[in-house]
Amino acid sequence: MTESVWDYPRPPRVEESDEHVVVTHRGVVLADTTGSLRVLETSHPPTYYLPRSAFAEGVLRTGQRGASWCEWKGGADYFDLVVGDEVLTAVAWTYPTPASGFEALTDHIALYPGRVDQCTVDGEVVEPQPGNFYGGWITSRVTGPFKGSPGTSGW
């Protein structure tokens, strides 16, 4: 079943997903789950939020990047990902105290799929959302056009 991101709501909706999500970097599985959440917002591919328990031990490190603010979800804190001797800075984020309507995101972590070697959803390799700001995951399940490319900031 294909979804158009233009049918997604604003404000965004959170929905449960039983898709198999795997995140790898340098051959190391960083996270693996069949119990994620998808945040769906008009013009954006879904952002997957994985339960903290899906991440391998020692992979998450509190990041040095300051918090950011989402008009819908509230204040976000960032994580670095540690893979052996490599540190991927500010690759993941969480909403420790999400705003009303987004409480399901508590103890869940999202990440930028373009900043690790590979993310898959049910075995399909994810294409990262264009641009450096957004963390959407593009699969064959969703159609655009997607916000994030040059000239789309006003959408």
DRENTORKOL-3810 file (N, C-alpha, C; in nm, 4 decimals):
REM DRENTORKOL-3810
@n.u->0.0840; n.v->-0.1184; n.w->0.0000; ca.u->0.0000; ca.v->0.0000; ca.w->0.0000; c.u->0.0886; c.v->0.1250; c.w->0.0000
@n.u->0.0668; n.v->0.2127; n.w->-0.0948; ca.u->0.1456; ca.v->0.3350; ca.w->-0.1062; c.u->0.0727; c.v->0.4511; c.w->-0.0395
@n.u->0.1495; n.v->0.5358; n.w->0.0296; ca.u->0.0956; ca.v->0.6529; ca.w->0.0985; c.u->0.1563; c.v->0.7781; c.w->0.0380
@n.u->0.0746; n.v->0.8795; n.w->0.0161; ca.u->0.1256; ca.v->1.0102; ca.w->-0.0248; c.u->0.1495; c.v->1.0926; c.w->0.1004
@n.u->0.2673; n.v->1.1557; n.w->0.1089; ca.u->0.2953; ca.v->1.2393; ca.w->0.2254; c.u->0.2027; c.v->1.3609; c.w->0.2293
@n.u->0.1365; n.v->1.3882; n.w->0.1193; ca.u->0.0432; ca.v->1.5006; ca.w->0.1144; c.u->-0.0915; c.v->1.4646; c.w->0.1760
@n.u->-0.1107; n.v->1.3362; n.w->0.2081; ca.u->-0.2303; ca.v->1.2926; ca.w->0.2807; c.u->-0.2060; c.v->1.2856; c.w->0.4304
@n.u->-0.0808; n.v->1.3031; n.w->0.4729; ca.u->-0.0491; ca.v->1.3018; ca.w->0.6157; c.u->-0.1034; c.v->1.4307; c.w->0.6794
@n.u->-0.1355; n.v->1.4265; n.w->0.8085; ca.u->-0.1978; ca.v->1.5424; ca.w->0.8746; c.u->-0.0984; c.v->1.6478; c.w->0.9215
@n.u->-0.1529; n.v->1.7612; n.w->0.9539; ca.u->-0.0805; ca.v->1.8685; ca.w->1.0225; c.u->-0.1774; c.v->1.9240; c.w->1.1240
@n.u->-0.1522; n.v->1.9172; n.w->1.2520; ca.u->-0.0306; ca.v->1.8659; ca.w->1.3161; c.u->-0.0096; c.v->1.7167; c.w->1.2885
@n.u->0.1143; n.v->1.6711; n.w->1.3111; ca.u->0.1499; ca.v->1.5324; ca.w->1.2809; c.u->0.0725; c.v->1.4323; c.w->1.3660
@n.u->0.0731; n.v->1.3085; n.w->1.3167; ca.u->0.0112; ca.v->1.1960; ca.w->1.3866; c.u->0.1205; c.v->1.0948; c.w->1.4207
@n.u->0.1072; n.v->1.0304; n.w->1.5354; ca.u->0.1970; ca.v->0.9220; ca.w->1.5756; c.u->0.1214; c.v->0.7910; c.w->1.5599
@n.u->0.1847; n.v->0.6941; n.w->1.4944; ca.u->0.1204; ca.v->0.5636; ca.w->1.4823; c.u->0.2217; c.v->0.4530; c.w->1.5083
@n.u->0.1729; n.v->0.3429; n.w->1.5631; ca.u->0.2575; ca.v->0.2268; ca.w->1.5897; c.u->0.2904; c.v->0.1563; c.w->1.4595
@n.u->0.4074; n.v->0.0937; n.w->1.4563; ca.u->0.4498; ca.v->0.0174; ca.w->1.3391; c.u->0.5112; c.v->-0.1142; c.w->1.3844
@n.u->0.4733; n.v->-0.2223; n.w->1.3153; ca.u->0.5355; ca.v->-0.3522; ca.w->1.3430; c.u->0.6356; c.v->-0.3899; c.w->1.2342
@n.u->0.6719; n.v->-0.2917; n.w->1.1511; ca.u->0.7731; ca.v->-0.3164; ca.w->1.0487; c.u->0.9072; c.v->-0.3465; c.w->1.1166
@n.u->0.9885; n.v->-0.4276; n.w->1.0490; ca.u->1.1196; ca.v->-0.4622; ca.w->1.1037; c.u->1.2188; c.v->-0.3529; c.w->1.0645
@n.u->1.2643; n.v->-0.2769; n.w->1.1618; ca.u->1.3580; ca.v->-0.1662; ca.w->1.1402; c.u->1.4948; c.v->-0.2059; c.w->1.1939
@n.u->1.5969; n.v->-0.1905; n.w->1.1082; ca.u->1.7344; ca.v->-0.2220; ca.w->1.1478; c.u->1.8231; c.v->-0.1049; c.w->1.1065
@n.u->1.9096; n.v->-0.0627; n.w->1.1984; ca.u->2.0048; ca.v->0.0456; ca.w->1.1740; c.u->2.1446; c.v->-0.0120; c.w->1.1902
@n.u->2.2296; n.v->0.0058; n.w->1.0862; ca.u->2.3661; ca.v->-0.0460; ca.w->1.0929; c.u->2.4660; c.v->0.0623; c.w->1.0536
@n.u->2.5858; n.v->0.0475; n.w->1.1082; ca.u->2.6968; ca.v->0.1364; ca.w->1.0734; c.u->2.8262; c.v->0.0587; c.w->1.0909
@n.u->2.9096; n.v->0.0610; n.w->0.9867; ca.u->3.0384; ca.v->-0.0102; ca.w->0.9874; c.u->3.0202; c.v->-0.1589; c.w->1.0207
@n.u->2.9086; n.v->-0.2156; n.w->0.9735; ca.u->2.8812; ca.v->-0.3564; ca.w->0.9948; c.u->2.8257; c.v->-0.3910; c.w->1.1318
@n.u->2.8039; n.v->-0.2903; n.w->1.2164; ca.u->2.7517; ca.v->-0.3117; ca.w->1.3516; c.u->2.6031; c.v->-0.2767; c.w->1.3542
@n.u->2.5225; n.v->-0.3668; n.w->1.4088; ca.u->2.3800; ca.v->-0.3380; ca.w->1.4256; c.u->2.3656; c.v->-0.2453; c.w->1.5457
@n.u->2.3195; n.v->-0.1235; n.w->1.5187; ca.u->2.3014; ca.v->-0.0242; ca.w->1.6250; c.u->2.1648; c.v->-0.0366; c.w->1.6898
@n.u->2.0647; n.v->-0.0709; n.w->1.6088; ca.u->1.9287; ca.v->-0.0850; ca.w->1.6612; c.u->1.8532; c.v->-0.1848; c.w->1.5753
@n.u->1.7583; n.v->-0.2556; n.w->1.6398; ca.u->1.6799; ca.v->-0.3580; ca.w->1.5714; c.u->1.5477; c.v->-0.3695; c.w->1.6464
@n.u->1.4363; n.v->-0.3500; n.w->1.5744; ca.u->1.3063; ca.v->-0.3563; ca.w->1.6416; c.u->1.1933; c.v->-0.3871; c.w->1.5442
@n.u->1.0869; n.v->-0.4429; n.w->1.5977; ca.u->0.9598; ca.v->-0.4557; ca.w->1.5252; c.u->0.8514; c.v->-0.3802; c.w->1.6021
@n.u->0.8934; n.v->-0.2859; n.w->1.6841; ca.u->0.7993; ca.v->-0.2090; ca.w->1.7653; c.u->0.8308; c.v->-0.0613; c.w->1.7657
@n.u->0.8342; n.v->-0.0001; n.w->1.6491; ca.u->0.8668; ca.v->0.1429; ca.w->1.6403; c.u->0.7390; c.v->0.2272; c.w->1.6311
@n.u->0.7602; n.v->0.3565; n.w->1.6283; ca.u->0.6525; ca.v->0.4527; ca.w->1.6054; c.u->0.6886; c.v->0.5327; c.w->1.4809
@n.u->0.5885; n.v->0.5682; n.w->1.4029; ca.u->0.6096; ca.v->0.6556; ca.w->1.2876; c.u->0.5389; c.v->0.7872; c.w->1.3153
@n.u->0.6088; n.v->0.8982; n.w->1.2915; ca.u->0.5458; ca.v->1.0301; ca.w->1.2991; c.u->0.5202; c.v->1.0733; c.w->1.1551
@n.u->0.3938; n.v->1.1019; n.w->1.1270; ca.u->0.3494; ca.v->1.1354; ca.w->0.9920; c.u->0.3041; c.v->1.2800; c.w->0.9888
@n.u->0.3679; n.v->1.3605; n.w->0.9029; ca.u->0.3362; ca.v->1.5029; ca.w->0.8919; c.u->0.3324; c.v->1.5421; c.w->0.7452
@n.u->0.2365; n.v->1.6258; n.w->0.7096; ca.u->0.2192; ca.v->1.6717; ca.w->0.5724; c.u->0.3529; c.v->1.7113; c.w->0.5099
@n.u->0.3796; n.v->1.6598; n.w->0.3921; ca.u->0.4962; ca.v->1.6884; ca.w->0.3067; c.u->0.6255; c.v->1.6201; c.w->0.3508
@n.u->0.6236; n.v->1.5450; n.w->0.4599; ca.u->0.7437; ca.v->1.4787; ca.w->0.5115; c.u->0.7299; c.v->1.3269; c.w->0.5023
@n.u->0.8364; n.v->1.2573; n.w->0.4606; ca.u->0.8335; ca.v->1.1127; ca.w->0.4768; c.u->0.8313; c.v->1.0802; c.w->0.6262
@n.u->0.7828; n.v->0.9629; n.w->0.6638; ca.u->0.7753; ca.v->0.9288; ca.w->0.8058; c.u->0.9106; c.v->0.9374; c.w->0.8750
@n.u->0.9074; n.v->0.9798; n.w->1.0006; ca.u->1.0235; ca.v->0.9694; ca.w->1.0874; c.u->0.9963; c.v->0.8532; c.w->1.1823
@n.u->1.0896; n.v->0.7596; n.w->1.1877; ca.u->1.0739; ca.v->0.6428; ca.w->1.2743; c.u->1.1369; c.v->0.6713; c.w->1.4098
@n.u->1.0634; n.v->0.6410; n.w->1.5143; ca.u->1.1105; ca.v->0.6530; ca.w->1.6522; c.u->1.1200; c.v->0.5118; c.w->1.7083
@n.u->1.2407; n.v->0.4739; n.w->1.7472; ca.u->1.2669; ca.v->0.3388; ca.w->1.7956; c.u->1.2715; c.v->0.3388; c.w->1.9471
@n.u->1.2190; n.v->0.2334; n.w->2.0092; ca.u->1.2297; ca.v->0.2288; ca.w->2.1556; c.u->1.3762; c.v->0.2291; c.w->2.1984
@n.u->1.4035; n.v->0.2961; n.w->2.3068; ca.u->1.5418; ca.v->0.3020; ca.w->2.3583; c.u->1.5991; c.v->0.1618; c.w->2.3724
@n.u->1.5155; n.v->0.0657; n.w->2.4097; ca.u->1.5608; ca.v->-0.0723; ca.w->2.4290; c.u->1.6035; c.v->-0.1399; c.w->2.2992
@n.u->1.5711; n.v->-0.0825; n.w->2.1829; ca.u->1.6095; ca.v->-0.1407; ca.w->2.0538; c.u->1.7563; c.v->-0.1157; c.w->2.0214
@n.u->1.8183; n.v->-0.0198; n.w->2.0907; ca.u->1.9569; ca.v->0.0180; ca.w->2.0617; c.u->2.0539; c.v->-0.0734; c.w->2.1372
@n.u->2.1609; n.v->-0.1085; n.w->2.0699; ca.u->2.2642; ca.v->-0.1930; ca.w->2.1307; c.u->2.3261; c.v->-0.1209; c.w->2.2505
@n.u->2.3681; n.v->-0.1980; n.w->2.3471; ca.u->2.4293; ca.v->-0.1408; ca.w->2.4666; c.u->2.5546; c.v->-0.0620; c.w->2.4305
@n.u->2.5679; n.v->0.0574; n.w->2.4865; ca.u->2.6856; ca.v->0.1392; ca.w->2.4674; c.u->2.6863; c.v->0.2245; c.w->2.3414
@n.u->2.5843; n.v->0.2130; n.w->2.2582; ca.u->2.5790; ca.v->0.2867; ca.w->2.1315; c.u->2.5366; c.v->0.4316; c.w->2.1517
@n.u->2.4429; n.v->0.4554; n.w->2.2436; ca.u->2.3904; ca.v->0.5904; ca.w->2.2672; c.u->2.4752; c.v->0.6642; c.w->2.3697
@n.u->2.5072; n.v->0.7891; n.w->2.3382; ca.u->2.5791; ca.v->0.8749; ca.w->2.4322; c.u->2.5126; c.v->1.0117; c.w->2.4300
@n.u->2.4872; n.v->1.0665; n.w->2.5472; ca.u->2.4281; ca.v->1.1997; ca.w->2.5543; c.u->2.5129; c.v->1.2957; c.w->2.4732
@n.u->2.4484; n.v->1.3676; n.w->2.3830; ca.u->2.5202; ca.v->1.4561; ca.w->2.2922; c.u->2.5532; c.v->1.5902; c.w->2.3537
@n.u->2.6457; n.v->1.6594; n.w->2.2897; ca.u->2.6860; ca.v->1.7926; ca.w->2.3340; c.u->2.6007; c.v->1.9014; c.w->2.2698
@n.u->2.5289; n.v->1.8659; n.w->2.1617; ca.u->2.4436; ca.v->1.9639; ca.w->2.0961; c.u->2.3329; c.v->2.0030; c.w->2.1929
@n.u->2.3028; n.v->2.1305; n.w->2.1968; ca.u->2.1952; ca.v->2.1777; ca.w->2.2823; c.u->2.0594; c.v->2.1289; c.w->2.2340
@n.u->1.9608; n.v->2.1491; n.w->2.3142; ca.u->1.8258; ca.v->2.1064; ca.w->2.2817; c.u->1.7694; c.v->2.1890; c.w->2.1663
@n.u->1.6697; n.v->2.1333; n.w->2.1009; ca.u->1.5961; ca.v->2.2066; ca.w->1.9981; c.u->1.4475; c.v->2.2007; c.w->2.0327
@n.u->1.3664; n.v->2.2739; n.w->1.9577; ca.u->1.2252; ca.v->2.2844; ca.w->1.9887; c.u->1.1412; c.v->2.2542; c.w->1.8656
@n.u->1.0407; n.v->2.1714; n.w->1.8813; ca.u->0.9429; ca.v->2.1430; ca.w->1.7764; c.u->0.8095; c.v->2.2011; c.w->1.8209
@n.u->0.7454; n.v->2.2740; n.w->1.7327; ca.u->0.6180; ca.v->2.3370; ca.w->1.7684; c.u->0.5116; c.v->2.2351; c.w->1.8083
@n.u->0.5246; n.v->2.1106; n.w->1.7648; ca.u->0.4248; ca.v->2.0079; ca.w->1.7965; c.u->0.4681; c.v->1.9180; c.w->1.9109
@n.u->0.5920; n.v->1.8728; n.w->1.9077; ca.u->0.6377; ca.v->1.7690; ca.w->2.0008; c.u->0.7071; c.v->1.8228; c.w->2.1246
@n.u->0.7541; n.v->1.9486; n.w->2.1206; ca.u->0.8202; ca.v->2.0079; ca.w->2.2370; c.u->0.9712; c.v->2.0074; c.w->2.2243
@n.u->1.0399; n.v->1.9995; n.w->2.3391; ca.u->1.1854; ca.v->2.0079; ca.w->2.3445; c.u->1.2532; c.v->1.8744; c.w->2.3204
@n.u->1.3538; n.v->1.8751; n.w->2.2323; ca.u->1.4297; ca.v->1.7541; ca.w->2.1991; c.u->1.5708; c.v->1.7615; c.w->2.2557
@n.u->1.6201; n.v->1.6482; n.w->2.3010; ca.u->1.7593; ca.v->1.6322; ca.w->2.3414; c.u->1.8271; c.v->1.5404; c.w->2.2411
@n.u->1.9593; n.v->1.5560; n.w->2.2243; ca.u->2.0316; ca.v->1.4828; ca.w->2.1206; c.u->2.1258; c.v->1.3784; c.w->2.1769
@n.u->2.1515; n.v->1.2771; n.w->2.0939; ca.u->2.2465; ca.v->1.1713; ca.w->2.1248; c.u->2.3514; c.v->1.1636; c.w->2.0157
@n.u->2.4719; n.v->1.1278; n.w->2.0556; ca.u->2.5740; ca.v->1.0831; ca.w->1.9628; c.u->2.5626; c.v->0.9309; c.w->1.9576
@n.u->2.6059; n.v->0.8728; n.w->1.8474; ca.u->2.6137; ca.v->0.7278; ca.w->1.8372; c.u->2.7604; c.v->0.6889; c.w->1.8380
@n.u->2.7945; n.v->0.5910; n.w->1.9198; ca.u->2.9326; ca.v->0.5463; ca.w->1.9339; c.u->2.9436; c.v->0.4072; c.w->1.8732
@n.u->3.0305; n.v->0.3969; n.w->1.7707; ca.u->3.0516; ca.v->0.2699; ca.w->1.7020; c.u->3.2014; c.v->0.2440; c.w->1.7021
@n.u->3.2469; n.v->0.1595; n.w->1.7946; ca.u->3.3905; ca.v->0.1377; ca.w->1.8091; c.u->3.4574; c.v->0.2676; c.w->1.8494
@n.u->3.5559; n.v->0.3115; n.w->1.7702; ca.u->3.6275; ca.v->0.4364; ca.w->1.7974; c.u->3.5626; c.v->0.5573; c.w->1.7310
@n.u->3.4580; n.v->0.5346; n.w->1.6540; ca.u->3.3929; ca.v->0.6429; ca.w->1.5805; c.u->3.2747; c.v->0.6984; c.w->1.6602
@n.u->3.2647; n.v->0.8320; n.w->1.6613; ca.u->3.1519; ca.v->0.8988; ca.w->1.7258; c.u->3.0760; c.v->0.9764; c.w->1.6190
@n.u->2.9496; n.v->0.9430; n.w->1.6031; ca.u->2.8618; ca.v->1.0121; ca.w->1.5094; c.u->2.7856; c.v->1.1168; c.w->1.5901
@n.u->2.8197; n.v->1.2426; n.w->1.5710; ca.u->2.7716; ca.v->1.3514; ca.w->1.6551; c.u->2.6294; c.v->1.3937; c.w->1.6186
@n.u->2.5452; n.v->1.4061; n.w->1.7216; ca.u->2.4080; ca.v->1.4585; ca.w->1.7096; c.u->2.3291; c.v->1.3892; c.w->1.5993
@n.u->2.3381; n.v->1.2580; n.w->1.5948; ca.u->2.2703; ca.v->1.1789; ca.w->1.4926; c.u->2.1288; c.v->1.1408; c.w->1.5351
@n.u->2.1033; n.v->1.1373; n.w->1.6632; ca.u->1.9742; ca.v->1.0900; ca.w->1.7135; c.u->1.9163; c.v->1.1894; c.w->1.8139
@n.u->1.7849; n.v->1.1832; n.w->1.8327; ca.u->1.7199; ca.v->1.2738; ca.w->1.9271; c.u->1.6007; c.v->1.2062; c.w->1.9931
@n.u->1.5600; n.v->1.2647; n.w->2.1026; ca.u->1.4452; ca.v->1.2150; ca.w->2.1775; c.u->1.3696; c.v->1.3328; c.w->2.2368
@n.u->1.2456; n.v->1.3098; n.w->2.2696; ca.u->1.1638; ca.v->1.4086; ca.w->2.3402; c.u->1.1408; c.v->1.3534; c.w->2.4806
@n.u->1.2222; n.v->1.3968; n.w->2.5783; ca.u->1.2112; ca.v->1.3390; ca.w->2.7129; c.u->1.0765; c.v->1.3662; c.w->2.7788
@n.u->1.0165; n.v->1.4795; n.w->2.7478; ca.u->0.8841; ca.v->1.5141; ca.w->2.8002; c.u->0.8014; c.v->1.5693; c.w->2.6845
@n.u->0.7487; n.v->1.4804; n.w->2.5993; ca.u->0.6775; ca.v->1.5274; ca.w->2.4806; c.u->0.5524; c.v->1.6074; c.w->2.5160
@n.u->0.5157; n.v->1.6946; n.w->2.4234; ca.u->0.3951; ca.v->1.7756; ca.w->2.4394; c.u->0.2709; c.v->1.6871; c.w->2.4354
@n.u->0.1618; n.v->1.7425; n.w->2.4817; ca.u->0.0335; ca.v->1.6729; ca.w->2.4817; c.u->0.0008; c.v->1.6221; c.w->2.3412
@n.u->-0.0417; n.v->1.4978; n.w->2.3351; ca.u->-0.0729; ca.v->1.4345; ca.w->2.2087; c.u->0.0434; c.v->1.3534; c.w->2.1526
@n.u->0.1627; n.v->1.3732; n.w->2.2080; ca.u->0.2813; ca.v->1.3028; ca.w->2.1596; c.u->0.3486; c.v->1.2214; c.w->2.2706
@n.u->0.2740; n.v->1.1919; n.w->2.3755; ca.u->0.3284; ca.v->1.1179; ca.w->2.4900; c.u->0.3859; c.v->0.9822; c.w->2.4505
@n.u->0.3358; n.v->0.9229; n.w->2.3438; ca.u->0.3852; ca.v->0.7919; ca.w->2.2992; c.u->0.5338; c.v->0.7955; c.w->2.2643
@n.u->0.5868; n.v->0.9138; n.w->2.2333; ca.u->0.7282; ca.v->0.9260; ca.w->2.1961; c.u->0.8241; c.v->0.9145; c.w->2.3146
@n.u->0.7701; n.v->0.9165; n.w->2.4364; ca.u->0.8541; ca.v->0.9019; ca.w->2.5556; c.u->0.9347; c.v->0.7726; c.w->2.5442
@n.u->1.0639; n.v->0.7797; n.w->2.5744; ca.u->1.1557; ca.v->0.6649; ca.w->2.5685; c.u->1.1746; c.v->0.6085; c.w->2.4284
@n.u->1.1516; n.v->0.6907; n.w->2.3270; ca.u->1.1772; ca.v->0.6530; ca.w->2.1878; c.u->1.2798; c.v->0.7503; c.w->2.1286
@n.u->1.3569; n.v->0.7000; n.w->2.0348; ca.u->1.4669; ca.v->0.7772; ca.w->1.9773; c.u->1.4578; c.v->0.7719; c.w->1.8253
@n.u->1.4678; n.v->0.8884; n.w->1.7629; ca.u->1.4738; ca.v->0.8982; ca.w->1.6174; c.u->1.6177; c.v->0.9252; c.w->1.5759
@n.u->1.6479; n.v->0.8992; n.w->1.4485; ca.u->1.7816; ca.v->0.9303; ca.w->1.3989; c.u->1.7743; c.v->0.9683; c.w->1.2525
@n.u->1.8769; n.v->1.0399; n.w->1.2095; ca.u->1.8886; ca.v->1.0792; ca.w->1.0690; c.u->1.9391; c.v->0.9588; c.w->0.9897
@n.u->1.8594; n.v->0.9043; n.w->0.8988; ca.u->1.9033; ca.v->0.7845; ca.w->0.8278; c.u->2.0235; c.v->0.8086; c.w->0.7365
@n.u->2.0466; n.v->0.9312; n.w->0.6935; ca.u->2.1591; ca.v->0.9612; ca.w->0.6062; c.u->2.2916; c.v->0.9758; c.w->0.6779
@n.u->2.2910; n.v->0.9671; n.w->0.8108; ca.u->2.4149; ca.v->0.9859; ca.w->0.8873; c.u->2.4720; c.v->0.8553; c.w->0.9423
@n.u->2.4067; n.v->0.7452; n.w->0.9058; ca.u->2.4600; ca.v->0.6124; ca.w->0.9358; c.u->2.4709; c.v->0.5386; c.w->0.8025
@n.u->2.5399; n.v->0.4256; n.w->0.8021; ca.u->2.5594; ca.v->0.3537; ca.w->0.6759; c.u->2.4294; c.v->0.3025; c.w->0.6162
@n.u->2.3400; n.v->0.2508; n.w->0.7011; ca.u->2.2184; ca.v->0.1939; ca.w->0.6439; c.u->2.1074; c.v->0.1818; c.w->0.7463
@n.u->1.9877; n.v->0.2158; n.w->0.7025; ca.u->1.8647; ca.v->0.1880; ca.w->0.7752; c.u->1.7770; c.v->0.1074; c.w->0.6808
@n.u->1.7110; n.v->0.0056; n.w->0.7338; ca.u->1.6176; ca.v->-0.0707; ca.w->0.6526; c.u->1.4833; c.v->-0.0800; c.w->0.7234
@n.u->1.3783; n.v->-0.0891; n.w->0.6430; ca.u->1.2428; ca.v->-0.1118; ca.w->0.6912; c.u->1.1915; c.v->-0.2342; c.w->0.6164
@n.u->1.1651; n.v->-0.3416; n.w->0.6900; ca.u->1.1248; ca.v->-0.4693; ca.w->0.6303; c.u->1.2203; c.v->-0.5106; c.w->0.5179
@n.u->1.3498; n.v->-0.4874; n.w->0.5395; ca.u->1.4525; ca.v->-0.5290; ca.w->0.4456; c.u->1.4814; c.v->-0.4296; c.w->0.3338
@n.u->1.3990; n.v->-0.3274; n.w->0.3181; ca.u->1.4205; ca.v->-0.2269; ca.w->0.2138; c.u->1.5117; c.v->-0.1167; c.w->0.2659
@n.u->1.6141; n.v->-0.0835; n.w->0.1881; ca.u->1.7068; ca.v->0.0220; ca.w->0.2277; c.u->1.6367; c.v->0.1571; c.w->0.2175
@n.u->1.6486; n.v->0.2352; n.w->0.3231; ca.u->1.5845; ca.v->0.3664; ca.w->0.3341; c.u->1.6674; c.v->0.4708; c.w->0.2612
@n.u->1.5979; n.v->0.5621; n.w->0.1945; ca.u->1.6613; ca.v->0.6812; ca.w->0.1380; c.u->1.6333; c.v->0.7960; c.w->0.2345
@n.u->1.7336; n.v->0.8731; n.w->0.2735; ca.u->1.7097; ca.v->0.9833; ca.w->0.3667; c.u->1.6309; c.v->1.0970; c.w->0.3012
@n.u->1.5509; n.v->1.1646; n.w->0.3812; ca.u->1.4805; ca.v->1.2839; ca.w->0.3353; c.u->1.5838; c.v->1.3876; c.w->0.2916
@n.u->1.5581; n.v->1.4574; n.w->0.1823; ca.u->1.6542; ca.v->1.5601; ca.w->0.1367; c.u->1.6760; c.v->1.6688; c.w->0.2418
@n.u->1.7897; n.v->1.7339; n.w->0.2332; ca.u->1.8219; ca.v->1.8434; ca.w->0.3244; c.u->1.8909; c.v->1.7938; c.w->0.4490
@n.u->1.9403; n.v->1.8867; n.w->0.5278; ca.u->2.0151; ca.v->1.8516; ca.w->0.6489; c.u->1.9347; c.v->1.8654; c.w->0.7768
@n.u->1.8110; n.v->1.9116; n.w->0.7665; ca.u->1.7347; ca.v->1.9424; ca.w->0.8867; c.u->1.6392; c.v->1.8303; c.w->0.9259
@n.u->1.5790; n.v->1.7652; n.w->0.8282; ca.u->1.4714; ca.v->1.6695; ca.w->0.8547; c.u->1.5224; c.v->1.5268; c.w->0.8648
@n.u->1.4505; n.v->1.4440; n.w->0.9375; ca.u->1.4918; ca.v->1.3056; ca.w->0.9603; c.u->1.3976; c.v->1.2026; c.w->0.9032
@n.u->1.3311; n.v->1.2337; n.w->0.7911; ca.u->1.2360; ca.v->1.1397; ca.w->0.7329; c.u->1.3029; c.v->1.0221; c.w->0.6638
@n.u->1.2283; n.v->0.9127; n.w->0.6579; ca.u->1.2748; ca.v->0.7874; ca.w->0.5986; c.u->1.1913; c.v->0.7594; c.w->0.4737
@n.u->1.2537; n.v->0.7597; n.w->0.3561; ca.u->1.1821; ca.v->0.7354; ca.w->0.2315; c.u->1.1973; c.v->0.5885; c.w->0.1921
@n.u->1.0836; n.v->0.5227; n.w->0.1742; ca.u->1.0788; ca.v->0.3858; ca.w->0.1220; c.u->0.9791; c.v->0.3845; c.w->0.0064
@n.u->0.9654; n.v->0.2707; n.w->-0.0575; ca.u->0.8701; ca.v->0.2586; ca.w->-0.1677; c.u->0.7260; c.v->0.2730; c.w->-0.1186
@n.u->0.7061; n.v->0.2688; n.w->0.0105; ca.u->0.5725; ca.v->0.2831; ca.w->0.0687; c.u->0.5196; c.v->0.4260; c.w->0.0580
@n.u->0.6084; n.v->0.5265; n.w->0.0442; ca.u->0.5648; ca.v->0.6668; ca.w->0.0446; c.u->0.6008; c.v->0.7375; c.w->-0.0858
@n.u->0.5149; n.v->0.8311; n.w->-0.1240; ca.u->0.5396; ca.v->0.9123; ca.w->-0.2425; c.u->0.5403; c.v->1.0591; c.w->-0.2033
@n.u->0.6133; n.v->1.1394; n.w->-0.2804; ca.u->0.6281; ca.v->1.2823; ca.w->-0.2539; c.u->0.5526; c.v->1.3647; c.w->-0.3544
@n.u->0.6022; n.v->1.4860; n.w->-0.3798; ca.u->0.7349; ca.v->1.5370; ca.w->-0.3443; c.u->0.7492; c.v->1.5610; c.w->-0.1944
@n.u->0.8773; n.v->1.5598; n.w->-0.1496; ca.u->0.9099; ca.v->1.5698; ca.w->-0.0096; c.u->0.9719; c.v->1.7049; c.w->0.0235
@n.u->0.9339; n.v->1.7595; n.w->0.1361; ca.u->0.9978; ca.v->1.8817; ca.w->0.1860; c.u->1.1429; c.v->1.8510; c.w->0.2207
@n.u->1.2311; n.v->1.9480; n.w->0.1993; ca.u->1.3718; ca.v->1.9321; ca.w->0.2352; c.u->1.4660; c.v->1.9676; c.w->0.1220
@n.u->1.4220; n.v->1.9504; n.w->-0.0011; ca.u->1.5062; ca.v->1.9868; ca.w->-0.1164; c.u->1.5133; c.v->2.1380; c.w->-0.1279
@n.u->1.6142; n.v->2.1902; n.w->-0.1980; ca.u->1.6225; ca.v->2.3349; ca.w->-0.2180; c.u->1.4909; c.v->2.3891; c.w->-0.2754
@n.u->1.4456; n.v->2.5023; n.w->-0.2193; ca.u->1.3233; ca.v->2.5655; ca.w->-0.2647; c.u->1.1959; c.v->2.5183; c.w->-0.1982
@n.u->1.2076; n.v->2.4229; n.w->-0.1030; ca.u->1.0875; ca.v->2.3703; ca.w->-0.0399; c.u->1.0666; c.v->2.4195; c.w->0.1028
@n.u->1.1530; n.v->2.5067; n.w->0.1526; ca.u->1.1434; ca.v->2.5489; ca.w->0.2934; c.u->1.0145; c.v->2.6243; c.w->0.3225
@n.u->0.9528; n.v->2.6824; n.w->0.2226; ca.u->0.8277; ca.v->2.7555; ca.w->0.2451; c.u->0.7026; c.v->2.6717; c.w->0.2406
@n.u->0.7174; n.v->2.5420; n.w->0.2153; ca.u->0.5990; ca.v->2.4552; ca.w->0.2092; c.u->0.5335; c.v->2.4436; c.w->0.3432
END
